[in-house]
Amino acid sequence: ITSGGVAYHDQPWHEECFVCAVCKTQLSRQRLISKDECPYCVDCFSKFHAKKCAACKKPIAALGGAKYISFEERQWHGECFSCTKCSVSLVGQEFLTRQDDILCHKCG
């Protein structure tokens, strides 16, 4: 590498060779997420590796310190964590579970 280049895990890369492990998009000038020593663009990481919200089924963003709720084996976006029956937000509130449902005390 005679000019430019990218350092990733203490290894030099040509800018054009430093690509997402899935879609092969160049990563030298965009945000990336590393998993198992492989670089991923944010979109591919979200599709293939990010936790999915139990309510909306969309990926929970990996960047920006996204707030999410985790309970047992499930995760929710903060805005999706609400009572299954009345839709009141349960963020910071006590809640009950019944099978896959999460419920406020009033509905539970």
HELIX and SHEET records of a PDB file:
HELIX    1   1 GLU A   15  CYS A   17  5                                   3    
HELIX    2   2 VAL A   42  PHE A   48  1                                   7    
HELIX    3   3 GLY A   78  CYS A   80  5                                   3    
SHEET    1   A 2 VAL A   6  TYR A   8  0                                        
SHEET    2   A 2 GLN A  11  TRP A  13 -1                                        
SHEET    1   B 2 LEU A  32  LYS A  35  0                                        
SHEET    2   B 2 CYS A  38  CYS A  41 -1                                        
SHEET    1   C 2 TYR A  68  PHE A  71  0                                        
SHEET    2   C 2 ARG A  74  HIS A  77 -1                                        
SHEET    1   D 2 LEU A  96  ARG A  98  0                                        
SHEET    2   D 2 ASP A 101  LEU A 103 -1                                        
END                                                                             
